[in-house]
Amino acid sequence: MEVFYYPGDCPSLPSGSAVTIGAYDGVHLGHRRLIERLRQTASEIGAASVVVTFDRHPATVVRPGSAPQLLTSFGYKLELLAETGVDVVLVVRFDQQRAAEAAADFVSEVLVGCLGARAVVVGHDFHFGRGREGDVPMLQRMGAQLGFDVTGCRLFGAGPGDEPAVSSTRIRGLLASGDVVGAAGLLGRWHRLQGVVGHGDKRGRELGFPTANLEVSREMQLCADGVYAGWYLRPDGTRHQTAVSVGRQPTFYDSRPFSLVEAHLLDFQGDLYDEVGTVELVARLRGQEKFASVEALVDQMAADVEATRAALAAARPPGR
């Protein structure tokens, strides 16, 4: 997969392209199904498959006060898109000027001018451009004039019953409630949190359960406060069984402004400071609790370690 950044760079596509457009936060199963359709269309017309996405979530510019938390960092999103087999990703800088751009200008400038689009594949409810004025019928009208076909796909999961479509919003809701298993079923993978391992108050070591304190970006979607079974991924590729605490340490503090992510690696000894650590959340073990004594907390942490072993042994990898 080749990555290009716009404005400033356009791929050379002699046979044109089949294009899809979106934030693609999470690259979940719905996104993957749409990209499968995109690649099929590209193969049928002999064109390159292209995902057009943005350097930040558009909502951070359009409505910064209510922009959603992110399911994936920008770098991880590119990794996941590469796994889909798409040929090209065009990353468009999204700023105030882009937010104010007419939908028709985006089509002429980016889809036709930069990518030589011959086909556009999007969800049937897709909107874009200033005031969300662009939609599938508008694309179809422009396509008839400019020489590209448009397919508006039914969203994956939106079957004949009442089951809602797979969406980033739905996944965020599951994570916010602590349902990491449900979220994984829609992502096709375990939800990841990543950050540099910082220096905490070292209380875990004093209690006999040292933790790696991940400095996770405030832009990322955490999960409900509690204790989770998961995996810790080191930069060298090794994986370690891990009990993960997401919370505000109520046993020791009356209030904290935000939740901490602390990972206790089972059967591990070593220095993790300053490395970029990643945790994958597999199962929720319990909610956050305030304990009456340090001794009660230590007993529960020992139980959490054993529960982590059991949960990981029983877990099945989410399919894609």
C-alpha positions as CSV (number, residue, x, y, z in Angstrom):
1,M,0.0,0.0,0.0
2,E,1.3,3.5,-0.9
3,V,0.4,6.5,1.2
4,F,0.1,10.0,-0.3
5,Y,-0.6,13.3,1.5
6,Y,-2.9,16.0,-0.1
7,P,-2.5,18.8,-1.0
8,G,1.1,18.4,-2.2
9,D,1.1,14.9,-3.6
10,C,-1.0,12.8,-5.9
11,P,-0.4,9.2,-7.0
12,S,0.3,8.3,-10.6
13,L,-2.7,6.2,-11.7
14,P,-2.6,5.6,-15.5
15,S,-5.8,3.4,-15.3
16,G,-7.6,5.7,-12.9
17,S,-9.1,4.6,-9.6
18,A,-12.0,3.2,-7.7
19,V,-12.4,5.4,-4.6
20,T,-14.0,5.3,-1.2
21,I,-14.0,8.2,1.3
22,G,-14.3,8.5,5.0
23,A,-12.7,9.0,8.4
24,Y,-12.3,5.2,8.8
25,D,-11.8,5.4,12.5
26,G,-11.4,1.9,13.8
27,V,-11.2,0.2,10.4
28,H,-14.0,-2.0,11.8
29,L,-15.8,-4.9,10.1
30,G,-18.2,-2.5,8.3
31,H,-15.3,-0.6,6.9
32,R,-13.6,-3.8,5.8
33,R,-16.7,-5.0,4.0
34,L,-16.9,-1.7,2.1
35,I,-13.3,-1.9,1.2
36,E,-13.8,-5.4,-0.1
37,R,-16.5,-4.1,-2.4
38,L,-14.2,-1.3,-3.4
39,R,-11.4,-3.7,-4.3
40,Q,-13.8,-5.9,-6.3
41,T,-15.0,-2.9,-8.3
42,A,-11.4,-1.8,-8.9
43,S,-10.5,-5.3,-10.2
44,E,-13.6,-5.3,-12.5
45,I,-12.7,-2.0,-14.2
46,G,-8.9,-2.5,-14.1
47,A,-8.2,0.5,-11.8
48,A,-6.4,1.1,-8.6
49,S,-8.3,0.9,-5.3
50,V,-8.0,4.1,-3.2
51,V,-9.1,5.0,0.3
52,V,-9.4,8.8,0.8
53,T,-9.2,9.6,4.5
54,F,-8.1,12.6,6.6
55,D,-5.2,13.6,8.8
56,R,-7.6,14.1,11.7
57,H,-11.2,13.3,12.4
58,P,-13.2,16.0,10.6
59,A,-15.4,16.5,13.7
60,T,-12.4,18.0,15.5
61,V,-12.6,20.9,13.1
62,V,-16.3,21.0,12.4
63,R,-17.5,20.6,16.0
64,P,-14.5,20.5,18.3
65,G,-16.6,20.6,21.4
66,S,-18.3,17.4,20.7
67,A,-15.8,15.5,18.5
68,P,-15.8,11.7,19.3
69,Q,-13.0,9.9,21.0
70,L,-10.8,7.9,18.6
71,L,-10.8,4.1,18.2
72,T,-7.4,4.1,16.5
73,S,-4.4,6.4,16.4
74,F,-3.5,7.8,12.9
75,G,-0.6,5.4,12.6
76,Y,-2.5,2.4,13.6
77,K,-5.3,3.3,11.2
78,L,-2.8,3.2,8.4
79,E,-1.6,-0.2,9.6
80,L,-5.1,-1.6,9.6
81,L,-5.9,-0.1,6.1
82,A,-2.7,-1.8,4.8
83,E,-4.1,-5.1,6.0
84,T,-7.1,-4.7,3.8
85,G,-5.0,-4.9,0.6
86,V,-6.1,-1.5,-0.7
87,D,-3.6,-0.1,-3.3
88,V,-3.4,3.5,-2.2
89,V,-4.4,5.7,0.7
90,L,-4.7,9.4,0.1
91,V,-4.6,11.4,3.3
92,V,-6.3,14.8,2.9
93,R,-5.4,17.6,5.3
94,F,-8.7,18.6,7.0
95,D,-8.7,22.2,8.2
96,Q,-11.1,25.1,8.3
97,Q,-10.6,25.7,4.6
98,R,-11.5,22.1,3.8
99,A,-14.5,22.2,6.1
100,A,-15.8,25.2,4.2
101,E,-15.3,23.7,0.8
102,A,-18.3,22.9,-1.4
103,A,-18.9,19.2,-2.0
104,A,-18.7,19.7,-5.8
105,D,-15.3,21.3,-5.5
106,F,-14.0,18.4,-3.5
107,V,-15.2,16.0,-6.2
108,S,-13.6,18.0,-9.0
109,E,-10.4,18.7,-7.2
110,V,-9.6,15.5,-5.3
111,L,-11.6,12.6,-6.8
112,V,-11.3,13.6,-10.4
113,G,-8.3,16.0,-10.5
114,C,-6.0,14.1,-8.2
115,L,-7.2,10.5,-8.5
116,G,-8.8,10.2,-11.9
117,A,-11.8,8.5,-10.3
118,R,-13.7,6.0,-12.5
119,A,-15.8,4.6,-9.7
120,V,-16.8,5.8,-6.2
121,V,-18.0,3.3,-3.5
122,V,-19.5,4.7,-0.3
123,G,-22.1,3.9,2.3
124,H,-25.6,4.7,1.2
125,D,-25.9,7.4,3.9
126,F,-22.6,9.0,3.1
127,H,-22.4,12.8,3.4
128,F,-19.5,15.2,2.8
129,G,-18.6,18.8,2.1
130,R,-19.7,22.1,3.5
131,G,-22.8,21.6,5.7
132,R,-22.8,17.9,4.7
133,E,-24.3,19.0,1.4
134,G,-22.8,16.1,-0.6
135,D,-24.5,12.7,-0.7
136,V,-24.9,9.7,-2.9
137,P,-27.4,11.3,-5.3
138,M,-25.2,14.3,-5.7
139,L,-22.2,12.1,-6.5
140,Q,-24.3,10.2,-9.0
141,R,-25.2,13.4,-10.8
142,M,-21.6,14.6,-10.9
143,G,-20.4,11.1,-12.0
144,A,-22.7,11.2,-15.0
145,Q,-21.1,14.5,-16.0
146,L,-17.5,13.7,-15.1
147,G,-17.3,10.0,-16.1
148,F,-17.4,8.0,-12.9
149,D,-19.9,5.4,-11.6
150,V,-21.2,5.6,-8.0
151,T,-22.3,2.7,-5.7
152,G,-24.1,3.5,-2.4
153,C,-23.7,0.3,-0.3
154,R,-26.0,-0.9,2.3
155,L,-24.2,-0.7,5.7
156,F,-22.8,-4.0,7.0
157,G,-24.9,-5.4,9.8
158,A,-28.0,-3.5,8.7
159,G,-30.0,-6.7,7.9
160,P,-33.7,-7.2,7.6
161,G,-34.1,-7.3,11.4
162,D,-33.6,-4.6,14.0
163,E,-29.8,-5.1,14.4
164,P,-28.0,-1.8,13.9
165,A,-25.2,-1.4,11.4
166,V,-21.6,-1.8,12.5
167,S,-20.4,1.8,13.2
168,S,-17.6,3.6,15.0
169,T,-20.3,5.3,17.2
170,R,-21.8,1.9,18.2
171,I,-18.3,0.6,19.1
172,R,-17.5,3.6,21.2
173,G,-20.7,3.0,23.1
174,L,-19.8,-0.6,23.8
175,L,-16.4,0.4,25.1
176,A,-17.8,3.2,27.3
177,S,-20.0,0.5,28.9
178,G,-17.1,-1.8,29.4
179,D,-18.2,-4.4,26.8
180,V,-14.8,-5.0,25.2
181,V,-16.0,-8.4,23.9
182,G,-18.9,-6.8,22.1
183,A,-16.6,-4.1,20.7
184,A,-14.1,-6.7,19.5
185,G,-16.9,-8.5,17.7
186,L,-17.5,-5.4,15.6
187,L,-13.9,-4.4,15.3
188,G,-12.7,-7.8,14.3
189,R,-9.9,-7.4,16.7
190,W,-9.3,-6.5,20.4
191,H,-9.5,-2.8,21.2
192,R,-6.0,-1.4,21.7
193,L,-4.7,1.4,23.9
194,Q,-1.2,2.6,23.4
195,G,1.2,5.1,25.0
196,V,4.6,5.7,26.4
197,V,5.3,4.0,29.7
198,G,5.7,6.8,32.2
199,H,6.8,7.1,35.8
200,G,3.8,6.8,38.1
201,D,3.7,6.9,41.9
202,K,5.3,3.4,42.0
203,R,2.6,2.2,44.5
204,G,2.0,-1.0,42.5
205,R,5.6,-2.1,43.1
206,E,5.2,-1.4,46.8
207,L,2.1,-3.6,46.8
208,G,3.8,-6.4,45.0
209,F,2.1,-5.8,41.7
210,P,4.3,-3.4,39.6
211,T,2.5,-1.7,36.7
212,A,3.4,-0.1,33.4
213,N,1.6,3.3,33.4
214,L,0.6,4.0,29.8
215,E,0.3,7.7,28.9
216,V,-2.6,7.3,26.5
217,S,-3.6,10.3,24.4
218,R,-6.8,12.0,25.7
219,E,-8.1,11.8,22.2
220,M,-8.4,8.0,22.4
221,Q,-11.5,6.1,23.4
222,L,-10.9,4.3,26.7
223,C,-13.4,1.9,28.2
224,A,-15.4,2.0,31.4
225,D,-13.3,2.1,34.6
226,G,-12.5,-1.3,35.8
227,V,-10.1,-4.2,35.6
228,Y,-9.6,-6.1,32.4
229,A,-7.7,-9.2,31.2
230,G,-5.6,-8.4,28.2
231,W,-2.3,-8.6,26.4
232,Y,0.7,-6.2,26.6
233,L,2.6,-5.9,23.3
234,R,6.2,-4.7,23.6
235,P,8.0,-2.9,20.7
236,D,10.1,-6.0,20.2
237,G,7.0,-8.0,19.3
238,T,6.7,-10.0,22.5
239,R,3.3,-10.5,24.1
240,H,2.6,-10.8,27.8
241,Q,-0.5,-11.8,29.7
242,T,-1.7,-8.6,31.5
243,A,-4.1,-7.4,34.1
244,V,-5.2,-3.9,33.1
245,S,-6.6,-1.3,35.4
246,V,-8.5,1.6,33.9
247,G,-9.6,4.0,36.6
248,R,-8.9,6.8,39.1
249,Q,-7.4,4.9,42.0
250,P,-10.4,5.5,44.4
251,T,-8.7,3.6,47.3
252,F,-6.0,6.3,47.4
253,Y,-7.5,9.4,45.9
254,D,-10.9,11.1,46.4
255,S,-10.9,12.4,42.8
256,R,-8.8,12.4,39.7
257,P,-9.6,14.4,36.6
258,F,-9.1,11.5,34.2
259,S,-8.7,7.7,34.2
260,L,-5.2,6.1,34.3
261,V,-4.3,3.0,32.3
262,E,-2.0,0.7,34.3
263,A,-0.9,-2.7,33.1
264,H,0.5,-5.5,35.4
265,L,2.4,-8.0,33.2
266,L,2.1,-11.5,34.6
267,D,5.3,-13.4,35.3
268,F,7.5,-10.5,34.0
269,Q,10.5,-8.8,35.4
270,G,12.2,-5.9,33.6
271,D,12.2,-2.2,32.9
272,L,9.5,-0.9,30.6
273,Y,10.0,2.8,31.2
274,D,9.9,5.1,28.2
275,E,9.0,2.3,25.7
276,V,5.8,2.6,23.6
277,G,3.5,0.0,25.2
278,T,0.2,-1.4,23.8
279,V,-2.5,-3.2,25.6
280,E,-5.3,-5.3,24.0
281,L,-8.4,-5.5,26.1
282,V,-9.9,-9.0,26.0
283,A,-12.4,-9.3,28.9
284,R,-13.8,-7.2,31.7
285,L,-13.2,-8.8,35.1
286,R,-14.9,-6.3,37.4
287,G,-15.7,-2.7,37.9
288,Q,-13.7,-0.1,39.7
289,E,-13.9,-0.4,43.5
290,K,-12.8,1.6,46.6
291,F,-11.4,-0.8,49.2
292,A,-11.5,-0.3,52.9
293,S,-7.9,-1.2,53.4
294,V,-4.7,-1.8,51.4
295,E,-4.7,-5.4,52.5
296,A,-8.2,-5.9,50.9
297,L,-6.9,-4.3,47.7
298,V,-3.9,-6.6,47.6
299,D,-6.0,-9.7,48.1
300,Q,-8.3,-8.5,45.2
301,M,-5.3,-7.8,42.9
302,A,-4.0,-11.4,43.5
303,A,-7.5,-12.6,42.6
304,D,-7.5,-10.4,39.5
305,V,-4.2,-12.0,38.3
306,E,-5.7,-15.5,38.5
307,A,-8.9,-14.3,36.8
308,T,-6.8,-12.8,34.0
309,R,-5.1,-16.2,33.4
310,A,-8.5,-17.9,33.2
311,A,-10.1,-15.3,31.0
312,L,-7.2,-15.3,28.5
313,A,-7.1,-19.1,28.4
314,A,-10.8,-19.2,27.6
315,A,-10.9,-16.2,25.1
316,R,-11.3,-16.8,21.4
317,P,-9.7,-14.3,19.0
318,P,-12.3,-12.1,17.3
319,G,-12.7,-13.0,13.7
320,R,-12.4,-10.7,10.7
